[in-house]
Amino acid sequence: MKILVVDDEPQIRRLLGVALKRAGHEVAEAGDAASALRLARTERPAAILLDLGLPDRDGIELIPLLKADGEAALIILSARDATDEKVAALDLGADDYVTKPFDSEELLARLRTAARHAGRRGEERLSAGEIMIDLAARRVERGGEEVHLTRKEFALLAELAAHPGRVLTHGQLLRTIWGPAHEKDIEYLRVVVRNLRQKLEEDAARPSLIVNDPGVGYRLAR
Amino acid sequence: MLSEGAARLREGEDVVVGVVETHGRRETEALTRPFEIIPRRVSENHGRPLSEMDIDAILARAPQLVLVDELAHSNAPGSRHPKRWQDVEELLAAGIDVYSTINIQHVESLNDVVASFTRVRVRETVPDHVLEQAEIEIVDIPPDELIERLKDGKVYVPEEASRALSHFFSKSNLSALRELALRRAAQAVDAQMLDHLRAHALGGTFAGGERVLVAVSERPEAETLVRAAKRLADALRAPWTAIHVETGRSSGFGAAERERLARTLALAAQLGGGTASVPATDVVSGLAGYARDYRATQLVLGKSSRSWWFELRHGSVVDRIVRSAEGIAVHVLPVAGQVAAGRPARRNWREGLEARPFLWSLVMVAVTVACAVGLRQLLDLNNVAMLFLLPVLAAAGRFGLRPGLFAGLISALAYNFFLLPPLYTLSISNPENVIAFFVLLIVAVVTSQLAARMRAQAELANRSARQNAALAGFAQRIADAANPDELAQAICGEIARLFNVHAMLFVPSPAGAALVAAIPVEHRPDQLDLAAANWTLEKGKPAGRGSDTLTASDWLFQPIAKGDRTLAALAVAHVEPDGAAIRSDELPLLLSLAHQSALAMDRMQLAEAMRELDVVRSRDRLRAALLSSVGHDLRTPLTTIRSAIGELGQSALAPAEAAIVDALDGEVERLDRFVGNLLDMARAQAGAITLAIEPIDLTDAVASAVHAVRKTLDGHDILLDIPPELPMVRADPQLLHHVLINLLDNAGRYAHPGTPVRIGARRGPDGLWLAIRDEGPGLPEGKETAVFETFTRFDGSDRARGGTGLGLAIARDFAAAMEVDIRAERCTDPQGARFTLSWPDRLVVRIDPEALA
């Protein structure tokens, strides 16, 4: 898998290169926005690791450009730990967001998940632990037994299942399931998530299926 | 009042007695026994001790309800307010309910009516607006019973007044007063019902669009008109205004007339009406013009008390108004001249008599006679007569009506004496010459009247021009000021110059009124002045001489206010002590200058605030830039180091090397947390936290936080006790995350190995709490608050393990930013510490289940 690393710090580029090559990936490097855009077009990478602090342009602006260019999974690397920036990046189409400093193993795991699902919808059927979700048949099973879900619960689960492993922001989920008028009504989302956990999680107090990213959104863990 | 108050006291309310007159009667005294009585303030006046309600003591005591007897009472000289009802208003403004009592004859708008049948004018009155705010309860006793009680001495009547009042308490008077009281109460109920109707749009009939205008003059009867207009306006539920038309005549007013006029207008303002002073050449045109502009529908006038002779010549004012005011109902009220009406006019007439203009007129006529006698030989006699028009015109034009008439008269006489045959007698031989004589006289009268009117108009125009010039000059001078000090100096200087007064300007400061400018510059306010300045700044109302508060001051304090903000207090005083601070006819100009000053001061303050804001903003920008760059510059090398260590860990290492890499990894993580904490701390202390409050499920928040500090919590069981149906809370997700991380990190670090960390949450009676309980050494006694201080680690105890000393301080600051209470407790059995976050009830989310189906 070819991966484009965009970061203005040569040290970080070099170390990321080492880690990625060890994991068996090909690596291309860019130090600024202009070369990042050029390489994204010529190298056709399967995934891009993008630092938001670039010398010539704000990384946030690159997100839609890189997404429009191809199927590459896009993971944001940033030293800025601000929730609104995370939300903005994800809303613009980034597949994941990793805050510096990060653990290389965790980064590789997130990279794998993102690359697997980037650019295509999730499978029709998927299972996580003892949960099996059949999107086409609108059927959810837990340990082989059907679980009855309300319309909103199913809609939310289906939306998360369509992008497994990826964080969907509160805004994205509310827009899709409740409509644009309810974009800010996070409490609706919270209640439905809570109900879903009651029905699906092994221990609703320690959710392992529907995972919260504080202030950003939810993702379906696999 | 007392029994009602006692009932409230029994209901558990905090009721005190402000002032109750028992008049030594045991019956009443017994009633006051259950109450706490605020002692009266005793002052000395001409050696006589006077006791008054101690308003400051009541304000300091701040009860729920205070009982204040005799609302209409006049306070002793030197009290804060001249009247007790003003004290009561201040108590009400301070949020203290007041029960009070008033006899019906003390109601201001009923003053005339009461006087008309009792023949006693009550001096102590309470403005109607005070009663309009109040819930009225009538204490009704049939007249016979009251008279009975009077005879038995059960009603207090001062000894010396009893004989004079025996007439007052006749059965017919009491019946009439009783009717008045009942009617007034009915009116109040009616008004409340109308308010209710209007508020609830229940429909119903009430007059709309009515406006009442009452014309007032300097005469004493004008107050009667004002009260009548108030009653009419009340009945129509209409706004009303008292207007005085300033004609040339007004400029001839003496101090007494001006004083009376100002009092009449003040009465109108006190009764809730508007006031206006309109300059015009004559009353009719001024009144009709204003009535049109004001869109008055009702006009109240007093029946003119001018002589039939004046009305014959000029037509009655009333008639002309009725003719010129179309579509307006005109009410003409008979006003009995109580105080010698017409007198002031005569005095004016005398005052106007100065000798000099008459002497000059005489001289001019003499010169004319000399010329005429000289020309007599050359000209026809009738043409010579024309010469006499010159001194008449000159005298009338230069000196006004009376010298003009005087010149006309002596011209006619001189013409007759010196020129008409037979010469040197006042008899006239030729009948034609008789006509010439009278023509001269008539021409003299007419021209002098014309000239006088022109002069009056010119004077009026001059006066408005002077006022406009004063305003324009004032605006320009205060616009030139570059800073607040200069502005204050300019305002004081201009006011002092324009009105020929002393002036001071005060602005509010944390320590009360602060003097910022004075003319003369060395003048300093005394205690009383400062008290009045404070009053004006606080209440936005005038104080001092000529107002109705703190009247003992030599100064009149006017608020300089924009909207409901009082920006400053302007004080003016006559250059001579004891003079009125300012002539009442100059007051409107002073008020408009105060208004202009307010605009200028407001603009200045805005500019200052903008400048300060700019400084703060650029400081904030700098700080934010610094924080983000420090964050970035520290994190980038950390990232590299961490990745490098990660890579090392992946390669095959000897056990010793692996241990080193492990240690490096742990230390880098600690350094990273420390950098994060430092940045958080800097953000919190700089007040640079921006909140993004949203509803949060504590299950989510706890799960994320536990996940984030899983390494520190390694070796401890996490026992969760968060009910699934627990309501959500409002908080900033990121800040709450940091609070929880720091609390959990603290617990993980101090708990004895192998002990569980418990996290529980519950809905409480007035909110919701979340607690984190560890089993460790706990907290030293008495250090439950200190534990949140920056860099606090308890030396000598176990609480010194690898923490940064910042975590709990950050938790406290972030919790405070979200208005969440945070508390630490020592626990025993087993020993340990508990940290509790409490959300107040208003931050607990209630959800409409409908939206979730």
Interface residues (C-beta under 8 A of the other chain):
Chain A: E9 Q11 I12 L15 L16 V18 A19 R22 G53 A79 R80 D81 T83 D84 K100 P101 F102 D103 S104 E105 T150 R151 K152 H170 W178 H182 D185 I186 E187 Y188 R190 V191 V192 V193 R194 R197 Q198 A204 A205 R206 P207 V211 N212 D213 P214 G215 V216
Chain B: S628 G631 H632 R635 T636 P637 L638 T639 T640 I641 R642 S643 A644 G646 E647 Q650 V668 D672 G676 A692 E694 P695 I696 D697 T699 D700 A701 V702 A703 S704 V706 L720 I722 P724 M728 D732 P733 Q734 L736 H737 V845 I847 A851 L852 A853
